[in-house]
Amino acid sequence: MNIDEALIERIIREVVSQVVAEKAAGGGQNRSASGNNQNSMQSVNLGQIEQLVKNVASGDRQTSFGGQTSNAGGYHPEEPVHDVDIEEDITSREVKKRPLIDQPQDPEALERMMRLTTARIGVGCAGPRLKTQTLLTLRADHARARDAVMLDVHQDVIDNLKLFSVQTRCQDKNEFLTRPDLGRRLSEDGVQKVKDQCIEGPDVQLIVADGLSSTAINANIENVLPVLMDGLSAAGLRVGTPFFVRYGRVAVEDEIAELVGAKVVCIFVGERPGLGTAESMSAYLAYNAKIGMPEARRTVVSNIHKDGITAVEAGAYLTDLIQKILDKKASGVELQN
């Protein structure tokens, strides 16, 4: 859906101007009657707001709201709406690294600290409140995290890697989120596809699953998987047929390992996103995996993203780690002993 940002800006300005007009017209009486500064929005109903939006969308600059008439809040299309670059992405790393504190005592030290962490430091405040940019960035990051969970992995990513797709016993995204147990087992059709299309008895079986962040898979897997497959092949290992699992949880790798008879299984999943990043991917590995085995038998390489372990670096590291697991014939806690 195409969104007219100028129209949205105009609607926002209009609503704000009308609330101010309401406050000026009747806010004083409300305060004297109640003894406090009530929110003047209480006198505004949804019907008035709906009519206002329709008027502005239709180009009617003379709008009425609560008995008040205004000329779109004094809005003039020829005047600039923003004093900043509206094309700038406030969630980008570059923007987040700019200190928002007014007159810091040691600007260079603050910039160094901000470069070394994704934590929200150096954001300053406006009185007791967050600054507008900080608040908007938080909301934008939250929206990206929600999208990472709810959206699907791009089909072109799956196609570019030449992966066939199977699905777990989850029927949709909602069931995937509310029934983790169903995400640990393949559907009947998925089981048959794996049996038909995967080679039997590989040294390593590689799997890609959406997990809780499709964004993480979209951002990283195309750089990790080719490097890992090339490294394993160069090491003389027999690599199984990689494929994609929709609505997959980590433990689905156990069933797959049993189906194909793999010595080592490695599944890439998108990790639950946070406000720091929605692009974090992890690799979970297990030797001689079995359904119902304890989680302590898994080895995990986490934090694979551009601000953590880079995708290419992760691919090279996983190659060495898989060879170590095969040599020791152990994974997880047993590998450390």
C-alpha positions in Angstrom: 0.0 0.0 0.0 1.4 3.4 -1.0 1.3 6.0 1.8 1.3 9.7 1.1 3.6 11.0 3.7 2.7 14.6 3.0 -0.9 13.8 3.6 -0.2 12.0 6.9 1.9 15.0 8.0 -1.0 17.3 7.1 -3.5 15.2 9.0 -1.3 15.1 12.1 -0.8 18.9 12.0 -4.6 19.3 11.7 -5.4 17.1 14.6 -2.9 18.8 16.8 -4.1 22.3 15.9 -7.7 21.3 16.6 -6.8 19.9 20.0 -5.1 23.1 20.8 -8.2 25.0 19.7 -10.4 22.8 21.9 -8.1 23.4 24.9 -8.1 27.2 24.4 -11.9 27.2 24.0 -13.0 25.0 26.9 -9.9 23.8 28.7 -10.0 26.5 31.3 -13.5 25.6 32.4 -12.6 22.0 32.7 -9.6 22.8 34.8 -11.5 25.0 37.2 -14.3 22.4 37.6 -12.0 19.4 38.2 -9.1 21.1 39.9 -6.6 19.6 37.5 -5.4 19.9 33.9 -7.6 17.3 32.1 -6.7 16.1 28.7 -8.7 18.1 26.2 -8.8 15.1 23.9 -11.6 13.8 26.1 -14.0 16.1 24.3 -13.0 14.7 20.9 -14.9 11.7 19.6 -13.9 9.3 16.9 -16.5 10.5 14.5 -15.0 14.0 14.5 -11.5 12.6 13.9 -12.8 10.4 11.0 -14.6 13.3 9.4 -11.5 15.5 9.8 -9.3 12.8 8.1 -11.8 12.6 5.2 -11.8 16.4 4.8 -8.1 16.6 4.7 -7.7 13.6 2.3 -10.2 15.2 -0.1 -8.2 18.4 -0.2 -10.7 20.5 1.9 -8.5 22.8 3.8 -11.4 24.4 5.7 -12.1 21.8 8.3 -14.2 21.9 11.4 -13.7 20.1 14.7 -15.7 20.4 17.9 -17.4 23.6 16.6 -14.1 25.2 15.7 -13.0 26.0 12.1 -9.5 26.2 10.9 -7.4 26.5 7.8 -5.6 23.1 8.2 -3.8 24.4 11.2 -2.2 27.1 9.3 -0.6 24.6 7.0 0.8 25.9 3.8 2.1 23.4 1.2 4.8 25.7 0.0 6.4 25.8 3.4 8.9 23.1 4.4 7.4 20.5 6.8 10.7 19.2 8.2 14.0 20.8 9.2 15.8 17.5 8.9 16.4 15.1 6.1 13.2 13.0 5.9 14.9 10.4 3.8 17.3 9.6 6.7 16.7 6.3 8.4 16.6 7.0 12.2 17.1 3.3 12.9 20.4 3.1 10.9 23.6 2.5 12.7 25.1 5.8 11.5 22.2 7.8 12.9 22.1 5.9 16.2 25.8 6.6 16.8 25.3 10.3 16.8 25.2 11.7 20.4 22.0 13.5 21.3 23.3 15.0 24.5 23.7 18.7 24.5 27.2 19.9 25.4 28.7 16.6 26.7 31.8 17.0 28.9 33.9 14.7 26.8 32.4 14.4 23.3 35.2 12.2 22.0 34.9 9.7 24.9 31.1 9.5 24.4 31.5 8.9 20.7 34.0 6.1 21.3 31.6 4.4 23.8 28.7 4.7 21.4 30.7 3.0 18.6 31.4 0.0 20.9 27.8 -0.8 21.9 24.3 -1.0 20.6 23.0 0.1 23.9 21.1 3.4 23.9 23.6 5.6 25.5 24.2 9.3 24.9 20.6 9.9 24.0 20.0 12.9 26.3 16.6 14.0 27.4 14.0 16.8 27.1 13.2 17.7 30.7 12.2 14.4 32.4 11.3 12.8 29.0 13.0 11.1 26.2 13.8 13.2 23.2 11.5 12.9 20.2 14.1 11.2 18.0 14.9 8.6 20.8 11.2 7.8 21.2 10.6 7.5 17.5 13.7 5.2 17.2 12.4 3.0 19.9 9.0 2.7 18.3 10.6 2.0 14.9 12.9 -0.7 16.3 9.9 -2.3 18.0 8.0 -2.3 14.7 10.9 -3.9 13.0 11.1 -6.6 15.7 7.4 -7.4 15.3 7.8 -7.6 11.5 10.8 -9.9 12.0 8.5 -12.4 13.9 5.4 -12.1 11.8 6.7 -11.9 8.2 8.0 -14.8 6.1 11.5 -15.5 4.8 11.7 -14.0 1.3 11.1 -16.6 -1.4 13.9 -15.3 -3.6 16.4 -16.0 -0.7 15.2 -19.6 -0.7 15.3 -19.8 -4.5 18.8 -18.2 -4.8 20.2 -20.9 -2.5 18.3 -23.6 -4.4 16.7 -24.9 -1.3 13.5 -27.0 -1.4 11.0 -26.2 1.3 9.2 -28.3 3.9 6.8 -27.3 6.8 6.5 -28.4 10.4 3.2 -29.5 11.9 2.2 -25.8 12.4 -0.5 -24.7 10.0 0.1 -20.9 10.3 2.2 -18.3 12.1 -0.2 -18.0 15.0 0.0 -21.8 15.7 3.8 -21.6 15.3 4.0 -18.9 18.0 1.6 -20.6 20.5 2.5 -24.2 19.9 6.3 -24.6 20.0 6.0 -28.4 20.3 4.4 -28.5 16.8 7.4 -26.6 15.4 9.7 -29.3 16.5 8.3 -32.0 14.2 7.8 -32.1 10.4 4.5 -32.6 8.8 3.8 -35.9 7.1 4.4 -34.3 3.7 7.6 -32.8 5.0 8.9 -36.1 6.2 8.3 -37.7 2.8 10.0 -34.8 1.0 13.1 -35.2 3.2 13.2 -38.9 2.5 12.8 -38.4 -1.2 15.1 -35.5 -1.8 17.9 -35.7 0.7 20.9 -38.0 0.4 21.3 -40.6 3.1 24.1 -40.9 5.6 25.8 -37.6 5.2 28.6 -36.4 7.5 26.8 -33.1 7.9 23.2 -32.1 7.3 22.5 -28.4 6.9 19.1 -26.9 7.5 17.7 -23.4 7.4 14.6 -22.4 9.4 12.7 -19.2 9.9 12.6 -19.5 13.7 11.5 -16.2 15.4 13.1 -13.8 13.0 12.7 -14.1 9.2 14.6 -10.8 9.0 17.7 -12.6 10.4 17.6 -15.3 7.8 17.0 -12.8 5.0 20.0 -10.7 6.1 22.6 -13.5 6.8 21.9 -16.9 5.3 23.0 -16.1 1.7 26.4 -15.1 3.0 26.9 -18.0 5.5 25.6 -21.1 3.7 27.9 -21.0 0.6 31.0 -20.3 2.7 30.2 -23.2 5.0 29.3 -25.7 2.2 32.5 -24.8 0.4 34.6 -25.2 3.5 33.0 -28.6 4.4 33.5 -29.9 0.9 37.1 -28.7 0.9 37.7 -30.6 4.1 36.5 -33.8 2.4 33.2 -34.1 4.3 30.0 -35.5 2.7 27.4 -32.7 2.9 23.8 -33.5 2.8 21.1 -31.8 0.8 20.3 -28.5 2.4 16.7 -27.3 2.6 14.4 -24.8 4.3 11.9 -25.5 7.1 8.9 -23.2 7.5 7.7 -22.6 11.0 10.7 -24.5 12.4 12.0 -24.6 15.9 15.6 -25.7 16.9 14.7 -29.3 17.9 13.2 -30.1 14.4 16.9 -30.9 13.5 16.7 -34.0 15.8 14.0 -35.6 13.7 15.7 -34.6 10.5 19.0 -36.1 11.7 17.2 -39.4 12.3 15.5 -39.4 8.9 18.7 -38.9 6.9 21.1 -40.7 9.3 23.4 -37.6 9.6 26.4 -37.7 11.9 26.2 -34.0 12.6 23.2 -31.8 12.0 23.4 -28.0 11.9 20.3 -25.7 11.8 20.3 -22.0 11.2 17.4 -20.2 12.8 16.4 -16.5 13.3 16.6 -15.6 17.0 13.9 -13.7 18.9 14.4 -10.1 17.9 14.9 -7.3 20.4 15.2 -3.5 20.2 18.9 -3.8 19.6 18.7 -5.8 16.4 16.2 -8.0 14.6 18.9 -9.6 12.4 20.5 -12.0 14.9 20.8 -15.6 13.6 22.2 -18.6 15.4 23.5 -22.0 14.4 22.6 -25.1 16.5 24.7 -28.2 16.1 24.4 -31.7 17.5 26.3 -35.0 17.1 24.2 -38.1 16.5 21.0 -36.2 17.3 17.9 -38.0 18.5 14.3 -36.9 19.1 13.9 -36.0 22.8 17.6 -35.7 23.6 18.7 -33.1 26.3 19.4 -29.6 25.2 22.8 -29.9 26.8 23.9 -32.0 23.8 23.7 -29.0 21.5 26.4 -26.6 20.6 25.3 -23.1 19.6 27.0 -20.3 17.7 24.9 -17.2 18.2 24.9 -13.5 17.5 25.5 -13.9 13.8 24.7 -10.5 12.2 26.6 -7.4 10.9 27.2 -6.0 14.4 28.1 -9.3 16.0 29.8 -12.3 14.3 29.7 -11.4 10.6 28.2 -14.0 8.3 31.4 -14.8 6.4 33.3 -15.2 9.7 30.6 -17.5 11.0 30.8 -19.7 8.0 34.5 -20.2 8.4 34.3 -20.7 12.2 31.5 -23.3 11.8 33.6 -25.3 9.3 36.3 -25.7 11.9 33.7 -26.4 14.7 32.0 -29.2 12.7 35.3 -30.9 12.1 36.1 -30.7 15.8 32.7 -32.2 16.6 33.3 -35.1 14.2 36.8 -35.7 15.6 35.6 -35.8 19.2 32.3 -37.5 18.3 30.5 -35.2 20.8 28.7 -31.9 21.0 27.3 -29.5 23.6 28.6 -30.0 27.1 30.2 -33.3 26.2 32.4 -31.4 23.7 33.8 -29.2 26.4 34.7 -32.1 28.7 
